Amino acid sequence: MIRTLLRLPLCSAVAGASLAGYLAAGGAYGARAAWLGLGVLSAAAGASVLNQWQERHTDARMERTRCRPLASGRLKPATGLSIGLGLAISGALLLTALDRRSGLLSLSIFLLYHLVYTPLKRHTVLALLPGTLCGALPLAIGWLAGGGRGQDPRLTCMTAILLLWQIPHSWYILLQHRPDLRRAGLFPELHLLPVKRLRQLIFVWILALSTATLSLPALTMPDSTTVRWLCTGLATWPLVALRPFATGKNREPIAGWQHSTGVVFLGTVMALLLFH
């Protein structure tokens, strides 16, 4: 129950993104990095619990989420609320102790997630925009904790790449679970769009991600032929891999992009930005 309630794999990925930002800003390995990871992990786990508390009634109507502790009734709402608030407040205090800017940013993400994204899901699919922003900004928490400047172009690039990666990722999840979301009354416009149009929309966002990848050498990296060719290959890879999906020739879920292509792509881009 704890693993499902806290969504530990997802929260660990969020903490990993913050540590990547911390190291990219020049932060040193050691106790500070460990406390940063723990603070982000605690804040993300708290947000997970509070999200399930907010959405326990809609979660109960979806096949994918009906077995979650709060949705199934295995955990009382008051208990879930207490756990979520305790974890979120602990994480925010720890991050504020490390760096005031990181603490304020974590609070901003918390408010955006719970007061904008979560309620907006019931009204429009545009809720994806603040939702994906919440997923991209933890990297900036780590960057600030590592002593980086908020105006640094490398931070802008890394955050933009992460944001552009998450948008098609989120659209894919919506497409995969359309019947469930319809039963729960979430993202209402999603059910008015043909599947082919949704596939094309996902591909447009992947095209934007590829374009941003091509711009990396000009924005943040040395003018190196090797780097330019590597970025060109990275930008072309998802376009070629997912073209059959966008045109409807491949009607299977894009598991390759979701579980392997996407992870390797993002990891390679982040490695270039971290170690160039």
N, C-alpha and C positions, 0 to 999 in steps of 0.2 A: 504493500500500500504506500509506503514512504517513497519508493522510486517513482510511482505513478503520480503521487501528489506533488512531489518536488520537481518532477521531470528532469532528473539529474543529467542525462546525456545532453539535453538542450542547454541547460544552465551551465554545464561544463564548457560547452562550445562558446557561450557568451563570455565566460571567464577567460577562455583561451584567446578570444579576440581582444580583450582588454590587455592581456599580457603581451600580445603581439604589438599593440600600440605603445605600450610601456617600453618595450625593448627598442622599437623603432625610434623612439624619442631619445634614446641613449641611457635609459634606466639600467641600473646594475642588478645582476642576479643577487639574491639574498633575501633577508627578512622582509624588506619593503615590497619586493615582488610577490612574496608569499602572502603578505597581508592584503595586497591589492587583489590577488586572485580569490582569497577567502571573502573579502568584502563584496566583490562583484557576484560571486557564487551565492552568497547569502541574500543579496538584494534581488538577484534573478529568481532564486527559489521562492522568496517571499512574494514576488510578483506573480509567479506561477500559481501559488496557492490562492492568492487574492483573486486572480482571474477565474479560477475554478469556483471560487465562492460567488463571484458576480454572475457567472454563467451556469450555475448548477442546474437551473430549470431548463435552459436550452440544451445543455450537455445531455440531460436525461432523455431528450427526444432524438438524439443522434446515435446511430449504431457505433460509430467510431469512439464516442466519448461516454456512453451511458454507464460504463463500468468504473468510471473514475470515482474515488472515494466520496466526494461530496454529492455528485450526481446520483449515485446509487444509494445514498443514505447511510453508508457504512461509517461516515464521519459526520458529526453534528455540525451545522453551519457555524455556531458560536465557537466551536473548537477550531475549525478551519480558519475563521477570521482571526482568532488569537494567534495561531501559528504563523499565518501570513504576515500580520502586522509585526510580530516579534522578529521574524527573519528580515523583513524589509527595513525596519528601523535599525536593527543591528548592522546590516550592511551599509546603510546610509551613514551611520555614525562612524563606522570604521573608515569608510572612504573619505569622509570629511576630515578625520584626524590625519589622514595621509596627505591630503591636498584639498583645500577648500573648493577649488574650481571643480575637481572631480566629484566632490560631494554634491555641489549644486547641480552639476550636469546629471548625476544619477537621480536626484529629486525631480528634475525636469522630465527625464525619461519616464519615471514612475507616474507622474501626473498625466503625461501625454498618453501613456499606455492605458491607464485605468479610467481617465476622465474624457478622453477623446476617442481613441481607437475602439475600445471595448463597446461603449454604447453606440458608436457610429456604425458598427457592423450590422445593426438591426435595420439601418436605413439606406445604406449605399455601399456599393463595392469600392468607392473611393476611400473607404476606411483603410484599404491596403496601404495607402501612402504614409499616413502617420504610423501605421503598424510596422512597415519595413524600416522606417526611420528609427524607430525604437530598437530594431535589431542591428542597425549599422552604427549607432552612436556609442555603444560600450567600448569600441576601439578608441574613441576619443577620450573616454574616461582614463584609460591606461596611458594614452599619450600625454595628457595633462599631468597625471601622477608621476610620469617619468621626466617632467621638467620641460616638455615641449611647448612651443608657442602655438596658440590657437589659430594664428594666421598662416602657419607654415603650409606651403603648397603640397608637401608630402601627406599631411593629415587630410587635406581636402581630397587628394587623389585616392588615398586608401579608403576613406569614408564613402566616396562616390562609387568606387568599384564594388564595395561591399553592398551598398544600397542597390545598385543596378543588378547585382547578382541575386539579391533577395526578391526583387519584384517578380521576375519570371518564375522563380522558385515558388513564391506564394500563389501566383496565378495557376501554376500547375497543380498545387494542392487543392485549390478551389475547384478546378476542372475535374479532378479525380473524385471529389466528394460532393458533387452537385446535388444528388438526391438527398443526402444527409442534411446539407445546409438548407435545402428547401423545406424539409420537415421542421427544422428549427427556426425558420423565418429569418435567416441571416443572409446578407448580401443579396437583396431582392432582385436587382437588375441582372444578376448573374444568370438567372433562369430564363431571361428574355433573349439572350444572345445565343445564336447557333454555335454548336461545338466547333465548327470550322472557323468561325470568326474568333473564338477564344484562342484557338491554336495559333491563328495568325497574329493575334495580339501578343501572345507569349513570345513569338518569334521577333516581333518588332522590338520588344524590350531586350531580347538577346542581341539584336543588331546594335542597339544603343550601348550595351555592355562591350561588344566587340570594338565599336568606335572609340569608346573611352580607353580601352586597352591599347589601341594604336597610338593614342596620344601620350602614353606614359613616357617614352624616351624624351619627348620635347619638354615635358613638364617637370620631371623629377629625376631623370637619369642622365648619365654621361652620354655624349653623342658617340655611341659605339655601334658598329655594324652588326656585331653579334647580338646586342640587346635589341636592335631594330628588327632583326630577323626573328628573334625569339618572340617578341611582342606580336609581330605579324602572324606567326604560326599560332600563337595563343588566341588571337582575335578571329582567325579563320576556323579554328577547330570547332567551336560550338555551332557556328553557322552551317558548316558542312554536315555535322552530326545530326542536327535537328531540322534540316530542311525537309526531309520526308515527313516528319511530324507536322510541320506547319502546313504542308500542302495536302495533308490527309492521306498520303500513300502508306503511312505507318499508323495504324489505329491502336497500337499497343501503348500503354503508359510509357513515358520517357524515363524509365528507371535508370538508363545509362547516365543521362544528364543528372538525375536526382541524386544518385548514390555514388557515382564514380567520376564521370566527366566533370560535373560541377565542383566536386570537392577538390579534385586534382587541379582544375583550372584555377580556382580561387587560391589554393595553397601555393601554386607556382607564382601567381601574380604578387601575392603578399611576400613571398620569399625574395622576389626581385626588388620590391620596395624596401624590404628590411636590410638586405645585404649588398645592395648595389655599390 
